[in-house]
Amino acid sequence: MAQQGMQARQRAILKRLERFSRLTDSSISLPFTRFKIGLEAVIGLLPVVGDFVGLVLSGYVLFEAQRAGASKDLRRRMLRNIVVDFVGGLVPVVGDAFDAIFKANTRNTRLLKNHLEEQLSIEPPPPAFPWTLLIGLSFVFAVLVGAFVLILK
């Protein structure tokens, strides 16, 4: 039962992060293209301040990964994506395009989703065979058969 509660919580976290990533990384379609940008790229147009706001937004994904029980290695990989996105966004002019293309929140959400799906697909070990119950029932059955045989003689 606790396992199901944890799975439901992890699925809720993933659902929130997928909506959040779509909003921050690909919610705005660019006219006459298939390319989409998100609010983070728009906010990133503000020099320095926009990049720090983007850093805070990306930190939310890392926070949720912590709550979902992501491993230290996974959180380190996510942090690396956040740092690359932040540093790349600081570069004047080119950084804004980099922000729109790199999409750290989407990358990190995908990393977490893959990690959690891998965890959820691992079946728990089957319960131990109830040897004590089998031996007890066998004993009761033997006593009943013995009593029945004695009664019929």
Buried (B, 14 or more C-beta within 10 A) or exposed (E): EEEEEBEEEBBEBBEBBBEBBBBBBBBBEEEEEEEBBBBBBBBBEEEEEBBBBBBEBBEBBBEBBEEBBBEEEBBEBBBEBBEBBBEBBBEEEEBBBBBBEBBBBBBBBBBBBEBBEEBEEEEEEEEEEEEEEEEEEEEEEEEEEEEEEEEEE
